Amino acid sequence: MTGQAKRELAEPLPVRKEACRVHSARSFGPALTVLLLAPLLVLLLLGFVYPIAYLVKLSLLVPQFDTAHYRRLFSDPLYIDVMVRTVKIAVAVMGLSFLLGYPIALVMAGKRRRLSLLAGGCVLIALWSPVLVRSYAFIVLLQRNGLINTLLHQTGLSATGLRMIYTEGAVILAMTHILLPFMILPIFVALRAIPHHYGQAARNLGAGPVAAFLRITLPLSLPGVFAGCVICFILALGFYITPALVGGPGSLMAATLIGQQVTVLLDWPFAAALATVLLLSTLLLVLMFRKVLATSRGFDHVH
Amino acid sequence: MRTGTKYRRRVVSNLAACLLLGVTGGAALANEVVVATTGGAYEKALREAWFDPFTRQTGIRIVTVAGSNSQMRSKAAAMVAADNVTWDLFMQGEIQASSDQHRQVAQDLSDFCRQFAGRADLPGDTCTPAGVRLLSNATLLSFRSDAFKGATPETWADMWDTQRFPGGRAFPNFDDPWRVMAAALLADGVPRSALFPLDIDRALAKLDQIRPAVSLWWKTGDQSVQGMRNGDYSIGQIWLSRAQALKNEGLPVAWSYKASFLVSDRIALLKQAPNRENALKLAAFWLNSPEAQAKVCEALSCTPPSAAAIALMSPQARATMPSSDDVKTYLVVPDSQWINAHAARMLERWNAWIR
C-alpha cells in the first residue's frame, strides 16, 4: 500500500470513532474506495474477464465471425438435453443441501454450546477433506459389495443387493455431501446475526415455537439461504470428477461434455461455445433466482 | 587490513567456484530429456528397463512428467500453440498419432526413421513420421472362468449370447467408442476385413440388444478391475494389462484373443523440443535394445515392437501373448485414418445413445 493511502486510512479514523459511526463503505472517500478495490479489480480483469472474453472470441471467430458452433449446439438435441439435465441435477443438489443443511445450521447457531461445537466440527472436517477422497468414499459405500449392501444382506432386508453406484441418485447424493458445507456456513452466519431476543419477543407476544420460527427466524435468515443456494447451484453446475467416478453412462453432465471436446477431440472453439452457453444460462438462472427471493417477505429488510 | 584483503580474496574465489559450479550445473541441467508419461506402473517399468540404463550409458538424465493421455494431448497442443515448449517426448495412442492435430504438435521423424528401415526384427511401421512405437496393448474379451461350466466365451458373438453365457457384461465408456462399436459389428457377423468404415447405425442397433445385460460401463481401468473382483460382471471388454494383473492376484480370470483389438502407444517428439538430439538418442536406444523392451513388456503384459524382444521374454509371459495364428486370423488392428476423420461424429452418436 502507498504512503498516501496509509495516511488516509490513519487520519480520519479518530474522528469517525468519536461520531460512533460504523466503518462501512459509505464512510470512505471515493479515492480510497477505488484504491482499496483496485487489487481485486485488476485480479478479476486479468484472471476472469480476460479469459472469458477470450473464450467467447474463440467460440465465435473461426477465423471469421461465424455462429456455426452455436448452431451445431442448438440443432443437436444431445447438447441441450445434457445442459437441461445438468441444471436439473444442480437444482436437486441445491434443494437437498438446503433441506439437510438448514437444521444443521440451526443446531450450530443454537444456544447449546457443546452440540453446536460438535456440529460445526463435523461440517468443517467434511469441508477440509479432498473432493476426490470423498468421491472414492462413496464408491466404497455404494458399490455392489460395499458397506450398505453388505449391511442389507446381513440383516436380510435385501438378498440380491441394491444397484446404487453408477446411477444418477449416487451422483446427487455424493454431490450433496460435498456441497453441504457451502450451504450450511452462510445460513449459520445469517442465523448467528439474528438477536436471540427477537424470537423471545415473538414467544412473549403469544406465538408458538413454529410460528416464531416461520415468521421471525426463517425470513431473517433468507439472505444466508440465498447465498448458500447460489454457491451450491453454481458449484454443482461445474462438477466434473464426482459424476465421472460415481455416475453411470446416464449421468453425462455439461462439464464432462466440455472436457471431451477439450481433451479428446481438441475442438476448442466448440468447447468454448458450450462453456459460454453454460455460463450465460447460469447467470440468467441466478438473476431469476435473486428476483424471486428479493420479492419474498423479509429479504429487503435485512442489511 | 591484511585480513580484509585475504577475506575479499576468499570471497572472490568462492564466488568464482560458485559461478563455475553454476555453469557446469547449468550444462548438466540441459543434459536431459523431458518425457511425459501416463505415470504409475507404466512409468515405473519404463524407468527401470529403459530410462535408467540409458542414463547409465550416456549420462543424460530423464525427467518425467505424469498425466492422463488426454491431458498430455491437450497440454502438448497448448505448449506448441503458445510457443513455450518444455517437454521433449510425449506418449500418444496409435490412432491419435495419425491425426492432423498430432502433425501440428509433433515433429516429422522421417529422417530419424531411415536408420531402422532395413531392420529384420522390426515391422515396417515401427518407426513412422508420427513417432516411434513403444509397445502394443490389447483390449479384449475377458471373463471369470469360475462363472461358466464347460464352454467358455470366445468371440464377441458369445459375449452377446446371454442364453449360453449368463451374467453381467462390462464395456468401456471413455471418450473413444470405436472399440465397443467394432465389437458389436463383429458380433453381428461383419467379417474382420469389412469392419472399417464402421457402420455406426448397425453397431448401435446391436448394442441395444446387450444394453440390459451391461452391469458396468467403466471409465477408468481401476473400475474394470474393481468390477471383476466384486463379481459385478462375468464377461467384459477390458485391457489385457488389467486382466493380467487380476490373474496375478489369483482370481480365476481368462481371456480370448479371438475377440481382441491391438493398439500401440507411440512416443512422439514435440515441435521445438528443447533437447531434440538427446530425445532422439533416447528413442533410438529403445528400438535398439530388445532387452529393455522385453523387460517392460514382461512387467506390463504388452507386446514389444521388436521380434527379438519377444524371443527374450520368459515362456510364461510369451504364453499370455497372442500367437502368430491369432494375429493372422482374429486380432483387429483399427483403421486410424477413418477413426480420426469420424471421431467427433462417433462421439456425438455415442453420447446420444449412452445417456
Interface residues (C-beta under 8 A of the other chain):
Chain A: D76 P77 L78 D81 V82 R85 I139 Q143 R144 N145 Y166 A244 L245 G248 P249 G250 L252 L257 Q260 V262 T263 V264 L265 L266 D267
Chain B: S70 Q71 R73 S74 A77 Q101 N173 D175 D176 L216 W217 K219 T220 Q226 N230 G231 D232 A343 A344 L347 E348 N351 A352 I354 R355
